[in-house]
Amino acid sequence: MEASEYRSRFEDSYPFLPEVVDVLYHRWGSYSTFQRTRGATADESPRGLVH
């Protein structure tokens, strides 16, 4: 991964590390009972939490 790509992912996932967002997205998102609250978080975030 290029440094500029990682920087972009870092900025998009702030205040979390991109790796943390990946773990949450892939592990928790696979549970059928998981409450899909990522959209609410993205709406309140100034830059949006985009994955």
N, C-alpha and C positions, 0 to 999 in steps of 0.2 A: 504494500500500500504506500502510495506516495505521501510525503509529508503534508502537502496541500489538501489531499483527500482526508487524511486523519484530522487535520485542523478543522475542516468543514464539518466532519462528523462530531468533533468535540464541541464546536459552537452550537450545532443543532441539538445536542443532547444535554448541554449545560443546564443545571449544575451537576449532572451525573456524568461519569465517564462513559464513553460509547460502549465499552465492554459490559458495563452494568446494564445498560439499556438492552443490549443483545441478550443477556441472560434472562432478564425479565420478560422480554418479548418472546423468546423461544421456549423457555421452561414454563412460565406461568401462563402464557397465552395458549398452550396446548391443553390446559385443564378445561373441561367443559363447564365446570362450575365457577371458573374465574370471572370475576366481575370486570367487564370491559370499561375501565375507567381511564384508559390512556387518552381517549378523545377529550374528556373533561380537563385533564391536565394540560393538554396541548392548547385548549382554548384559553386557559388562564395564563399561560406562559407568554412572555413578551415576544420571544422568537418562535415559539411553538416547539413542541417535542416531536420531532419527525424522525421516523425510522424507515 
